């Protein structure tokens, strides 16, 4: 790493919520990076288990790394990330969910990209690890990105950004207003869309798989329902921007709305909610037929289950 790269300061923000069983591996993956962060900020969303104690115990093993642990009341993921980001002092903010891990050279690779291309937002590929099957599946985010299209439209047509694979210049994050706390799902996606409308948004893709997302269970019905409601709210909110920027706004709007229902229906089906899943898939395909499902096959369709 040259001298210019070493001057890039990165704050790592980790939101936690009942994360005692997996937060240690996330923290260790940050603490043992080949390019050190300037600080780690853990923002807890009102956990009542041993999450905070586990976090403090792990960070105590790395006394040379500056860290802050924030204990919030329970407000949801958006507010929790905002609380952590508000304490950041680095020029860049890297988000890492507490059930994800980074490859050891993640920060080194993004720092090199920052030095070379001078972006305000960096992202890379990610893999999903399913402990039930022991399988890894790559999400090739960089190949989904189309740099010839306005970044807002590009993201509106397909979300290729994930919090744990994103690094944002702190000034851009502050200009955007941060995550929307009232959205209990897809708040990251809504933020990416809002950022992409800002004139200072400059995207850089690093074609490396540098994050592993641990797939785990949760409140199935609540998760799908929250995601459906949140995405429909995003659909309504951004209609004016689609109409202003898209050469084919009606097509983009119908495709987005159809994919909301069919994507959430697919999630529900895979998680055992057969009636609501089938109904939403049917409803979505009546709005916008998912011909891509037939051309790509079932396995590729599962890549639509991005983090909410």
Secondary structure, 3 states (H helix, E strand, C coil): CCHHHHCCCEEEEEEECCCCCCHHHHHHHHHCCCCCCCEEEEEECCCCCCHHHHHHHHHHCCCCCCEEEEECCCCCHHHHHHHHHCCCCCCEEEECCCCEEECCCHHHHHHHHHHHHCCCEEEEEEEEEECCCCEEEEECHHHHCCCCCCHHHHHHHCCCCCHHHEEEEHHHHHHHCCCCCCCCCCHHHHHHHHHHCCCCCCEEEEEEEEEEEEECCCCHHHHHHHHHHHHHHHHHHCHHHHHHHCCCHHHHHHHHHHHHHHHHHHHHHHCCCHHHHHHHHHHHHHHCCCHHHHHHCHHHHHHHCCCC
